[in-house]
Amino acid sequence: MLPVPDIHGARRGAQELPDETLIVRLRAGDAGAYEILLRRYNRRLFRVTRSILRDDDDAQDAMLEAYVRAFTNLGDFRAPGNFGAWLTRIAVNEALMKKRSDKRFAPRDAAPRHDEDEGDARTQRPAPGAGTEDLAANGELRRLIEAAVDRLPEGFRTVFVLRAIEQLSVEETVGCLGIPAATVKTRFHRARGLMQQALTRHIDAAGLTAFDFAGARCDRMVATVLARLMSSGTSQ
């Protein structure tokens, strides 16, 4: 009896292959390698294009164009090299081109300034939050973080996403953005300061109502205590 091939195991094994091996397979006509690379980099490319365009749909449009450009020009990638950084650079360029060509983006980000002036924590002010009742909930906290990231200056925003959210190293971020390591470090440091300021303001406001005991819970407790006292004759 012939052994049954482990299709799922083979698929898992392919997913663990390094980029260079998958690219060799692509060039040899293995279309299955496309899906593995797409799933491997979808999150990073969405995050980095979203950090530039601040719109989910526009970010996905830029991702699509980046993938098409990368895979149709795969011959431009020289191995050994960092395929993820090469692909991210293409996505960043697509997002920037889309931003420059679309008038909707003109008022959303001020013109770039020098690093020493951009994003000064003393002048940036976070927008007030929509509510503070449930900031401890994961979903609400995530939305607060996303909103705070959106308010960062563009250059800081992209560096913060790659360094703090994607957790790339300084060297990897340099490869993705093509900027000096010193600039990456400076922007990340200032972005973290702005994020801390924004989130601290929300947390401070939330602290005023944390573990609050009002509304229906308060009413129920009052009614319960009064009923217990009345039943025991204590309230007389």
C-alpha positions as CSV (number, residue, x, y, z in Angstrom):
1,M,0.0,0.0,0.0
2,L,1.4,3.4,-1.0
3,P,2.0,5.9,1.8
4,V,-0.4,8.9,1.9
5,P,1.5,12.1,1.3
6,D,1.3,14.6,4.1
7,I,-0.1,17.5,2.2
8,H,-0.6,19.7,5.2
9,G,2.9,19.0,6.5
10,A,4.3,19.9,3.1
11,R,2.4,23.1,3.1
12,R,3.6,24.1,6.6
13,G,7.1,23.3,5.5
14,A,6.8,25.5,2.5
15,Q,5.5,28.4,4.6
16,E,8.6,28.2,6.7
17,L,11.0,28.4,3.8
18,P,13.2,31.6,3.6
19,D,12.3,34.3,1.2
20,E,15.3,33.5,-1.0
21,T,14.1,29.9,-1.5
22,L,10.6,31.0,-2.4
23,I,11.9,33.5,-4.9
24,V,13.9,30.7,-6.6
25,R,10.7,28.7,-6.7
26,L,8.9,31.7,-8.2
27,R,11.4,32.1,-10.9
28,A,11.1,28.4,-11.7
29,G,7.4,28.8,-12.2
30,D,6.0,27.7,-8.7
31,A,2.9,29.9,-8.4
32,G,2.3,28.6,-4.9
33,A,5.2,30.6,-3.6
34,Y,3.3,33.8,-4.4
35,E,0.6,33.1,-1.8
36,I,3.2,32.3,0.9
37,L,5.0,35.6,0.3
38,L,1.8,37.6,0.1
39,R,0.6,36.2,3.5
40,R,4.0,36.7,5.0
41,Y,4.2,40.4,4.1
42,N,0.5,41.5,4.0
43,R,0.5,42.8,7.5
44,R,3.7,44.7,7.2
45,L,2.8,46.3,3.9
46,F,-0.7,47.3,5.2
47,R,0.8,48.9,8.2
48,V,3.4,50.8,6.4
49,T,1.1,52.1,3.6
50,R,-1.6,52.8,6.2
51,S,0.9,54.9,8.1
52,I,1.4,57.1,5.1
53,L,-2.1,57.3,3.7
54,R,-4.1,57.0,6.9
55,D,-7.0,55.2,5.1
56,D,-7.6,51.5,5.0
57,D,-8.9,51.4,1.4
58,D,-6.1,53.6,0.0
59,A,-3.5,51.5,1.9
60,Q,-4.8,48.4,0.3
61,D,-4.7,50.0,-3.2
62,A,-1.1,50.9,-2.6
63,M,-0.4,47.4,-1.4
64,L,-1.8,45.9,-4.5
65,E,0.2,48.2,-6.8
66,A,3.3,47.4,-4.8
67,Y,2.9,43.7,-5.1
68,V,2.2,43.9,-8.8
69,R,5.2,46.1,-9.4
70,A,7.5,43.9,-7.2
71,F,6.5,40.6,-8.8
72,T,6.5,41.8,-12.4
73,N,10.0,43.3,-11.7
74,L,11.4,40.4,-9.6
75,G,14.4,40.4,-11.8
76,D,15.5,43.7,-10.2
77,F,15.8,42.0,-6.9
78,R,19.4,40.9,-6.3
79,A,19.9,37.9,-4.0
80,P,21.4,37.6,-1.5
81,G,19.5,40.5,-0.2
82,N,16.7,41.5,2.1
83,F,13.5,40.8,0.1
84,G,11.3,42.1,2.8
85,A,13.1,45.5,2.9
86,W,13.1,45.6,-0.9
87,L,9.3,44.9,-1.0
88,T,8.6,47.4,1.7
89,R,10.5,50.1,-0.1
90,I,8.3,49.6,-3.1
91,A,5.2,49.8,-1.0
92,V,6.4,53.0,0.6
93,N,7.1,54.5,-2.8
94,E,3.6,53.5,-4.1
95,A,1.9,55.0,-1.1
96,L,3.9,58.2,-1.4
97,M,3.1,58.5,-5.1
98,K,-0.5,57.9,-4.4
99,K,-0.5,60.6,-1.8
100,R,1.2,63.1,-4.1
101,S,-1.2,62.4,-6.9
102,D,-4.4,62.5,-4.9
103,K,-5.6,66.0,-3.9
104,R,-7.5,64.5,-0.9
105,F,-4.2,64.1,1.0
106,A,-3.0,67.7,0.5
107,P,-4.4,69.2,3.8
108,R,-4.0,66.1,5.9
109,D,-0.2,66.4,6.4
110,A,1.8,69.5,6.6
111,A,4.8,69.9,4.5
112,P,7.8,68.0,5.8
113,R,10.0,69.8,8.2
114,H,13.5,69.3,9.4
115,D,14.0,66.6,12.0
116,E,14.9,69.0,14.7
117,D,11.6,70.8,14.4
118,E,9.2,68.0,13.4
119,G,6.9,66.6,16.1
120,D,8.2,68.6,19.0
121,A,6.4,67.1,22.0
122,R,6.0,70.6,23.5
123,T,3.9,71.8,20.6
124,Q,2.0,68.7,19.5
125,R,-1.3,68.4,21.2
126,P,-3.4,65.1,21.0
127,A,-7.0,65.4,20.1
128,P,-9.5,64.7,22.8
129,G,-10.8,61.2,23.0
130,A,-14.4,60.3,22.1
131,G,-14.9,58.5,25.5
132,T,-13.2,57.2,28.5
133,E,-15.5,54.6,30.1
134,D,-13.9,51.4,28.8
135,L,-10.2,52.3,28.0
136,A,-9.0,49.1,29.6
137,A,-10.8,47.0,27.0
138,N,-8.4,45.7,24.3
139,G,-10.5,46.9,21.4
140,E,-10.8,50.5,22.8
141,L,-7.1,50.6,23.7
142,R,-6.2,49.5,20.2
143,R,-8.3,52.2,18.7
144,L,-6.7,54.8,21.0
145,I,-3.2,53.6,19.9
146,E,-4.2,53.7,16.2
147,A,-5.7,57.2,16.6
148,A,-2.5,58.4,18.3
149,V,-0.3,56.9,15.6
150,D,-2.5,58.7,13.0
151,R,-1.7,62.0,14.6
152,L,2.0,61.6,14.4
153,P,3.8,63.5,11.7
154,E,4.2,61.4,8.6
155,G,8.0,60.6,8.9
156,F,7.6,59.8,12.5
157,R,4.5,57.7,11.9
158,T,6.1,55.3,9.4
159,V,9.2,54.9,11.5
160,F,7.1,54.2,14.6
161,V,5.0,51.6,12.8
162,L,8.0,49.7,11.6
163,R,10.0,49.9,14.8
164,A,7.3,49.7,17.5
165,I,4.5,47.8,15.8
166,E,6.3,45.6,13.3
167,Q,9.3,45.5,15.7
168,L,11.9,45.8,13.0
169,S,15.5,46.6,14.0
170,V,17.1,50.0,13.2
171,E,19.0,48.3,10.4
172,E,15.9,46.7,8.9
173,T,14.0,50.0,9.1
174,V,16.9,51.7,7.3
175,G,16.6,49.1,4.6
176,C,12.8,49.7,4.3
177,L,12.9,53.5,4.2
178,G,16.3,54.3,2.8
179,I,17.1,56.9,5.5
180,P,20.1,57.1,7.8
181,A,20.2,55.1,11.0
182,A,20.5,58.3,13.0
183,T,17.3,59.6,11.5
184,V,15.5,56.4,12.3
185,K,16.6,56.6,15.9
186,T,15.7,60.3,16.3
187,R,12.3,59.9,14.8
188,F,11.5,56.8,16.8
189,H,12.5,58.5,20.0
190,R,10.4,61.6,19.3
191,A,7.5,59.5,18.1
192,R,7.5,57.5,21.3
193,G,7.5,60.7,23.3
194,L,4.4,62.0,21.4
195,M,2.7,58.6,21.8
196,Q,3.3,58.6,25.5
197,Q,2.0,62.1,25.8
198,A,-1.1,61.4,23.8
199,L,-1.9,58.1,25.6
200,T,-1.1,59.6,29.1
201,R,-3.6,62.3,28.5
202,H,-6.3,59.7,27.7
203,I,-5.3,57.6,30.7
204,D,-5.4,60.6,33.0
205,A,-8.9,61.4,31.8
206,A,-10.0,57.8,32.2
207,G,-8.6,57.7,35.7
208,L,-11.3,60.2,36.8
209,T,-14.0,57.6,36.0
210,A,-12.1,54.3,36.5
211,F,-13.9,51.8,38.7
212,D,-16.8,54.2,38.8
213,F,-19.9,53.1,40.7
214,A,-22.8,55.1,39.3
215,G,-26.0,54.8,37.3
216,A,-27.8,51.5,37.4
217,R,-25.3,49.8,39.7
218,C,-25.5,52.6,42.2
219,D,-29.3,52.5,42.1
220,R,-29.4,48.7,42.6
221,M,-27.0,48.9,45.6
222,V,-29.1,51.6,47.2
223,A,-32.3,49.7,46.7
224,T,-30.7,46.4,48.0
225,V,-29.3,48.0,51.1
226,L,-32.6,49.8,51.9
227,A,-34.6,46.7,51.4
228,R,-32.3,44.7,53.7
229,L,-32.4,47.4,56.4
230,M,-36.2,47.6,56.2
231,S,-36.6,43.8,56.4
232,S,-34.4,43.8,59.6
233,G,-36.1,46.8,61.1
234,T,-32.8,48.7,61.2
235,S,-34.2,51.7,59.3
236,Q,-36.9,52.4,61.8
